[in-house]
Amino acid sequence: MELIDRQVLPNLSRLRIQEQSSKNHGRILDFGCQVPGGLEAGLLLARICMADLANVQIAPADPGVWQGPTLQVTTDDPVSACMAAQYAGWKVAQGKFFAMGSGPMRAKRKREEVLDQLGIDDPSPCAVGVLECDEIPSPEILHWIATECGVGIDQTTLCVAPTRSIAGVLQVVARSIETAMHKLHELGFDLHKVVSAHGTAPIPPMAKDFAEGIGRTNDAILYGGQVTLWVDGSDSDIESIGAKVPSIASKDFGKPFAQTFREYQYDFYKVDPGLFAPALITFVNLKTGNSLRYGKLSPEILKDSFACKES
């Protein structure tokens, strides 16, 4: 909440963010549904999504990947920033309303197996969440989320942005480290051995439709994401799972995500979960001084996905 109170609310007009007042005193902040939002709004949204436990900034292009700017994320608390907050583990569904829910409110709700497995808890009195969707949630949805999180509606703040908005694109592309951490968890690696993390991914152009929007933001990580993890462990532990971590290990690897999405009848959950990982991952072993790298970058797929036309 401190980040929202300190940097968002005093600068709504400049950031092109709109506060949606509620008669029940809950707060909804529109980062791109009915307002333009922007790059700075997107950087703040990504930080909110990670409970302000990471540095997020726009960095110069990596010519070997994409000729546009990249989004860089750095954190010294990747378990809390990514798994306790950023991971979109809450399918917010009520009636016809659906959104992917992430942010620190997940730890308040604490109804996901991964949170129990990692021993994550949030004793704070407020719930702050990020919803990836195309519409502003109703006061009823806000009230339901507050109830799910066990806090008063006056202590609940939802930040909303569609995938096709500028801010929405940035908050999704900021998930390079999170995809690596989640993949490692699924492979049985002890995430508490990951001491620090750095990730980059190219910022794709905004898409006109839902499928292309999801496709481009995912492709930025799957085919252009680069993550480095500083690990306190053994080389043998890393080597036992390393090749399984990057996206290339998935059976669905090799084509733009929008195409895969259409082939699965737009059902996100039919896609091989192993695909959601960075293209390239490097483990820096703090005990041995060795670096182990897995995966590969695929700039040709990014060029196709991002509809790049050169003249």
Number of C-alpha atoms within 10 A of each C-alpha: 15 10 14 19 10 10 12 21 15 11 15 17 12 12 21 18 25 21 15 15 12 14 8 13 14 19 21 24 22 25 29 28 22 15 14 18 24 20 19 17 25 26 22 24 30 29 24 27 32 32 23 21 19 22 16 24 20 18 16 12 16 15 10 10 21 22 15 14 16 26 25 25 24 20 22 16 16 26 24 22 24 28 28 29 31 32 22 23 19 18 12 18 12 11 6 5 14 16 20 15 26 29 32 29 30 29 24 24 20 19 14 12 10 16 19 12 9 16 9 17 16 15 7 11 12 20 27 26 24 31 27 22 22 19 17 22 18 13 19 11 16 21 18 15 22 25 14 16 22 17 18 17 22 16 15 25 23 24 25 27 29 24 29 26 25 25 27 31 28 31 28 23 27 34 30 32 33 26 27 29 27 22 22 20 16 13 15 10 18 13 16 14 15 22 16 17 26 20 27 28 35 31 28 27 18 18 20 10 11 15 17 22 24 21 23 29 31 28 30 34 32 31 31 28 34 28 28 22 23 19 22 17 17 14 20 9 11 18 14 11 13 21 16 18 27 31 31 25 16 17 12 17 19 15 16 23 27 21 14 20 19 14 12 13 9 15 11 13 9 12 18 13 15 21 23 25 33 35 29 25 26 19 22 23 20 16 12 12 8 11 15 15 17 19 20 18 20 22 18 13 19 24 16 13 23 22 13 12 7 4 3
